[in-house]
Amino acid sequence: MDLAFPPLSRRRLFAAALALAVVLVLALRHLGGGHAAPAVGPVRVARPAPVRQLVVDVVGAVRRPGLYRLREGTRIADAVAAAGGATAKADPAGVNLAAPLADGEQVVVPARGAVAAPPPAAGASPSAPLDLNSATAEQLDALPGIGPATAAKILAYRQQHGAFHAVEELDAVPGIGPSRIAQLKGLVIP
């Protein structure tokens, strides 16, 4: 079987080529080749939150004791490093280098053989406010309205969430409410 096609005129050949071009364009668009890029609105760049700084006092067996400004979230090790590091006479076991820093905190790096000052006795009223970020369970227990169980909860909260930045953060500790916080104002500092 032999098929013979009639000769095509120029006009029919042009129409066939045009139809083929339209089919190709439609096929490309349908298959994703002809999609225009999606319109993109203006790009908004978020401003970084201002970095809050802490001021800490580093004293004791360090090379350059003094006040240092450090970024929030830094550790005692960072404060000691900012003070030039510990001296050869320092007792590194006398300070917890991994503890988080709080604004206004004093970091004491003891010398080897130095006797640390004992914490205030339970029931004794301290001459200065108690630092929530370095207080022991016994010191917290001596505060009005804070018993051993609540002192343990404060220590657990501090261990889990890091340093207190405001006395009002005690509200997040179970068993401490606004009236207890009002009672502790002036007796504790963050």
C-alpha positions in Angstrom: 0.0 0.0 0.0 1.5 3.1 -1.2 0.3 6.4 0.2 0.6 9.4 -2.0 0.2 12.9 -0.6 -1.0 15.7 -2.8 1.5 18.5 -3.2 1.1 21.3 -0.6 0.8 24.9 -1.6 2.9 27.5 0.1 -0.2 28.8 1.9 -1.1 25.4 3.4 2.6 24.7 4.3 2.7 28.1 6.2 -0.6 27.3 8.0 0.7 23.9 9.0 3.9 25.4 10.4 1.9 28.1 12.3 -0.4 25.4 13.8 2.6 23.4 14.8 4.3 26.4 16.5 1.1 27.2 18.4 0.8 23.5 19.6 4.5 23.6 20.7 4.0 26.9 22.7 0.9 25.5 24.4 2.7 22.2 25.2 5.6 24.1 26.7 3.3 26.2 28.8 1.3 23.2 29.9 4.5 21.3 30.9 5.9 24.1 32.9 8.4 25.6 30.5 6.5 28.7 29.9 5.4 29.7 33.4 6.3 33.1 34.4 8.2 33.5 37.7 5.8 34.2 40.6 5.5 37.8 41.6 7.6 38.5 44.6 6.7 41.3 46.9 9.1 43.6 48.6 11.7 41.7 50.8 11.4 42.7 54.4 14.5 42.2 56.5 13.8 41.7 60.1 16.0 43.9 62.3 17.9 41.8 64.8 16.8 42.2 68.4 19.2 44.4 70.3 21.7 42.4 72.2 21.2 42.9 75.9 24.3 43.3 77.9 25.1 42.3 81.4 27.6 44.1 83.7 29.5 41.7 86.0 32.2 42.3 88.6 35.0 39.8 88.4 37.3 39.7 91.4 39.7 37.3 93.1 42.5 35.3 91.4 42.1 36.7 87.9 44.6 38.7 85.9 42.5 41.9 85.4 39.8 42.2 88.1 37.1 44.7 87.4 33.7 45.4 85.8 32.9 43.8 82.4 30.1 44.1 79.9 29.1 40.8 78.4 26.3 39.5 76.2 23.2 38.1 77.8 23.4 34.3 77.9 27.1 34.1 78.7 28.6 31.9 81.4 31.0 32.5 84.3 33.8 31.0 82.2 33.3 33.9 79.7 33.5 36.5 82.5 36.8 34.9 83.8 38.2 34.9 80.3 37.2 38.6 79.8 39.2 39.3 83.0 42.3 37.8 81.4 41.8 34.3 82.8 42.6 32.8 86.2 46.0 33.3 87.7 48.3 30.4 88.7 47.1 30.8 92.3 43.5 30.3 91.4 41.4 27.4 92.6 39.3 26.5 89.6 37.2 24.0 91.7 36.1 27.0 93.8 33.9 28.4 91.1 31.3 26.9 88.8 32.5 28.0 85.3 29.4 26.6 83.6 26.9 28.7 85.6 25.0 31.4 83.7 25.6 35.0 84.5 23.1 37.6 85.7 23.3 41.3 85.5 25.0 42.8 88.5 26.5 39.5 89.6 29.9 39.4 91.3 32.1 36.5 90.2 34.7 35.5 92.8 37.6 33.3 91.7 39.1 32.1 94.9 42.9 31.5 95.4 44.1 28.0 96.4 43.9 27.6 100.1 41.7 30.6 100.6 38.8 30.1 103.0 35.5 31.0 101.4 33.2 33.2 103.5 30.4 31.0 105.0 26.9 31.7 103.8 24.7 33.6 106.3 23.1 31.3 108.9 19.5 30.3 108.4 17.2 32.8 110.0 19.9 35.6 110.0 18.9 38.6 108.1 21.5 39.5 105.5 22.7 43.0 105.3 22.4 43.0 101.5 19.7 41.5 99.3 20.1 37.8 98.5 21.1 37.1 94.9 18.6 34.6 93.4 21.2 33.4 90.9 23.8 32.3 93.5 21.7 31.6 96.6 21.9 28.2 98.2 18.8 26.2 99.3 19.6 27.1 102.9 19.8 30.9 102.1 16.5 30.7 100.2 14.9 28.7 103.0 15.7 31.6 105.4 13.6 34.0 103.4 10.1 34.8 104.8 7.5 32.5 103.3 10.0 30.2 101.6 10.4 26.8 103.0 12.7 23.9 102.0 10.3 22.7 99.3 9.9 26.1 97.7 13.7 26.7 97.9 14.2 23.4 96.1 11.7 24.5 93.4 13.6 27.8 93.0 16.9 26.0 92.5 15.3 23.5 90.1 13.8 26.4 88.1 17.1 28.2 88.0 18.9 25.1 86.9 16.4 24.4 84.1 15.8 28.0 82.8 19.1 29.8 83.7 19.6 33.0 85.6 16.8 35.2 86.9 16.7 38.6 85.3 13.9 40.1 87.4 12.4 39.3 90.8 9.0 39.0 89.0 10.3 35.8 87.2 9.7 34.0 90.5 6.0 33.9 89.5 6.9 31.1 87.2 8.1 28.9 90.1 5.2 26.7 91.4 4.0 27.9 94.8 5.1 31.5 94.4 2.5 34.1 93.6 2.3 37.9 93.4 1.8 38.3 97.2 4.9 36.3 97.9 6.9 38.3 95.3 5.8 41.5 96.9 6.9 40.1 100.3 10.4 39.3 98.8 11.0 42.7 97.1 14.0 44.3 98.6 15.2 41.0 100.2 16.2 39.4 96.9 17.8 40.6 93.6 18.0 38.9 90.3 
